[in-house]
Amino acid sequence: MAEKRHSLTKEEKDFIKTVYRHYEASGRHDLPWRKTTDPYRILISEIMLQQTQVTRVEPKYKEFLKLFPTAKRLANAPLGDVLRAWQGLGYNRRAKYLWQVAQVVSNEKKGVWPKTFTELKSLPGVGEYTAGAVMNFAYNQPVPLIETNIRTVYIHHFFQDREGVLDKELLAIIERTLDVSNPREWNWALMDYGSYLKETVGNLNKKSKTYQKQSAFKTSNRYVRGAILRELSKQSFTNVNISKRFSGIENERVKAQLQLLCEEGLVLRVGKTYQLP
């Protein structure tokens, strides 16, 4: 939990004014997950937004909540139905994590959502950032956040002339400038400003020590996994017709990823047939 601000430098005060000024004028105030404080809905939005653009997430978020309006409904659904609803977002393991979280909250916690950072972080697939995001956006509790847009903002204002910037260096200033009276809107403002900076000054995350360039999507295992799950969301198949269904991908790559998906519980093998669980 962040402490109250101590004395800020003029640079930090001017920075805070800049961020809020942009938010007031150009903030994305109509995003659906900003109109709720329900931790279930906040968690869905945060997991969907991981490595996925807002424009792709917004319609899927609405569709997903129509199918699974409560954690209980999600917990009781077959994983296969959850994976079908997730199609189009990628990183399908995230759907399984959400399903598992819903089961923990609905069954083990009797529908009561964790209220602390530590408890949230203990949920399946919930890391430091996601737990902190739920604390800020559901409970308005001031936990420092760092993700791609926020990282962009602080590098732009405080580390422009540096390379290999460490997250711990950024966090020191993030903690100092955190609006402890209204962390929810402050972090929204940071994210919106960061999105704007990416469009106008470029991806400053390249200056971060954590930056890793992603491999071309169509040559990645992620592409193969996505293709497999997309096909299985339509109908099951066997080893015999793999070559017909995945004509642009080597059979051995498909079989290797099918094996991994089975081990992860995202695909079920019944005899010679592969299907969603």
N, C-alpha and C positions, 0 to 999 in steps of 0.2 A: 504494500500500500504506500502510495506516495505521501510525503509530508507536505505541509503547507509551504508555499513559496517563501523564500527568504528574499533579500534584496536582489533585484534583477539589474543587469547592465542596461544602458540605453539601447544597445544593439538588440538585446533580447526583448525589451519593451516594444521597440519599433517592429520587430519580427512578429510579435503577437498581434499587433494592430494590423499588419499586412495580411496575415492569415485570416483574421476575422473579417476584414474589409472585403476580401475576395469571396468569402463564404456568404456574406450578406448579399453581395451583388450577383454571384454566379453559382452558389451552392446547389447541389442536387437534392433539393428539399423534398421532392416528390417520390423518391425511391421507396417502394412499398415496405421494406424492412426498417425504414426510419419512421414508420407510423405505428410502431408497436414496441412494447417493452417485454413481450412474452419471450422468455429465454429459449423456448423451443423454436420459435420463428427466427429469432436472432441467430441461433446456432445453425439452422438450415442455411440462412443467407451467408454466414461466414464460411461454412464448409463449401458451399457452392462457389463462392467468390475466390477460393484458393486457386491461383493460376488460371483463372477464367475471367474474361471481360464482363463488365457490368451489362452490356447490351445483350450478351448471350444468357446471362443469369436471370435477368428480370422476368422474361416470359416463362422460363422453366420453374422459377420460384413460385409463381402464381399457380402454374399447372400442378406442381408437386403438392402444394397446400390444399388444392381442391380434392386431390386423391387421399391425402393424409393430413387432415386438418389438426390432428392432435397426436401427441407422442404415443398415446394408447393405440390409436388407429395404425400408426406406423409399426409399432411393436408387434401387432397382431397380423400384419400382412406377410405373405411369403416373400422371401428375399428376391425371388425372381421378379415379382411385381414391382418391387422397389427399383431393381436394376433396369427394368423396362421404362419406368418413369424417369430414370436418370439419363437415358440415351440423349446424346447431343451435348452433354457437359464434359465427358471424358473423365479420366482419373476415377474409374468406377469403384475403386476401393473405398472412396469417400462415401459412396451410397451405403456400403456395408457398415462402415463406422457409424453413420447416422442411425441406421436400423438397430445396431447394437446399443447405442446410447439410449434410444427410445425404450429398448427392453430393460436396460438397467434402471432407468428412471421410473418406468411404469410398474415393473415387477419388484425389484429390490428396494426401491425408494418410495414405493406406493404413490407414485405420481408427483412427489415433491422434488422440485429442481434444486440442485446444490446452490448454495448462496456464497460460497467462498472460492477463491482462486484455486486453492489446493484441491478442494473437492471436485471442481470442474475439470481440473487437469488430470484427475484420476479416471475420467470417463474414456471409453475406447476412442482412439484416434484424435483426442483433444490435446493439443500441445500448448505451449506457453502463450503464443499469440492468440489462439482461439479462445482459451480460457480468459485471457485479459480482455478480449473483445466483448465477450458475454458480460463480464463484470462492468465494463464501461457502458455498453449499449442497452443491456437489460436492466442493470441495477444502478447505473450512474455512479459507479465507484471508481475512483481515480487510480487505475493501474496503468503504468506506462506501456505504450504499444509501439512496436516497430514492425513495419511491413514495407512493401515496395514503394508505395506512394509517400508514406511518412519518411522513409529513408531518403527519397528524392528531395523532399522539402528541406530537411536539415543539412544535407550535403550542399544543396544550392546556396543556402544562406550562411553556413558556417565552415564548410570544407571545400569550397570551390577549387582551391589551388592544390588540393591533396589527391593522392592516389592511395589505394589500399586502406581506406578508412574503416576502422573497426567499429562493430556495433556497440561495444562498450563505450567508445568515445561519443557516439551519437546519443546513447542512452543517458549519459551524464547531462546533456543539454535538454533532452526530452523530459527528464524528470524535473529539471529546474523550471521549464516553461509550461509544464502541465497545468491546465486550469482545473484545480481541485474542486472548485465550486460547481463546475459544469463540464466534467470530462467527456460526457456523451457528445455534446455539440463541438467541443474543441477537437476531438478526434475525427468527427465528421468533417470539420473544416480543414484539418490537415490533409485528409485523404482527397478531398475535392481540389485543394490547392495543388497537391502532388500530381493529380491527374492532369490538371491544367499545365503544370510545368513540363510534364513528359511530352505534351503536345507542342510546347513552345520552345523549350531549350534542350529537349532530348532526354534519353535515358541516363540519368546521372548515377544509377545504381552500378554502372560500370566502374565507378570510382570506389565502390565498396569492396572490402576484403571478401565478403560473402558471395560476390557476383560470380555466377557460372553461366557461360553461354550454353543454351540448349542445342542439342543436336537437331538436324533437320527432321521434322515430324514424320514424314513418309518413310524414313529409313529406320525409325525407332521401334523398339518393342512396344511402346505405348500405342503406336498406330496399329500394330498387329493385334494387340489385346482389344483395342476398341473395335476393330473390324470383327473379331470373333464374337464379342458380346452383342454387337449390333445384329449380326446374323442370327444369333441364338434368341434374340428378343422377338424374332419373327417365327422361327421354328427350329426344332432340334435337327441335328445331322450326325452322320457317322464318319469314320475315317475314310470310308470308300468314296464319299463325295466331297472331300475337303478340296481337292484340286479344282473342282467345278465352282465351288463357292468362293475360293480365294485364288483366282487365276493369276493375279498380279503378285502373289507372295509365295515364296518357296515353301513347299510342304513341310520341310523339317522345322522351319521357323514357326509355322502355325502349330505343329504338334508340340513343340517345346513350350510355347506360351499356353497352349491348352492344358498341358500338364501342370504348369505353375498356377493357372487359374483354378484348376481342380484342387490343388493343395491349399489354396487360399480360401476355398469355399465359395468362389464366385461362379464356378461352373460345376455341374454335377454329371458324373459319368455313370450311366446305367447300362451295363453290358457293353455293347459297342457304340452306344448312342450318347452324345453330349447334349445337355440341356441346361437351362437356367434352374437354380435350386427352388 
